[in-house]
Amino acid sequence: PMVKRPFYTHPDPADPASSYSFDLIFRGVELVTGGQRLHRYD
């Protein structure tokens, strides 16, 4: 959900409540976080 993501994470145009991001969690430990960042130059 967008409410749990940093401000620079790109929102999903089809569902503004979701984002283009992910967390890889293994046995309760967050190993990797990633996602598409905003790319507005203005």
Beta strands, then each sheet from edge to edge (+ up, - down):
strand 1: 11-12
strand 2: 15-19
strand 3: 21-26
strand 4: 29-35
sheet 1: 1+ 2-
sheet 2: 3+ 4-
end
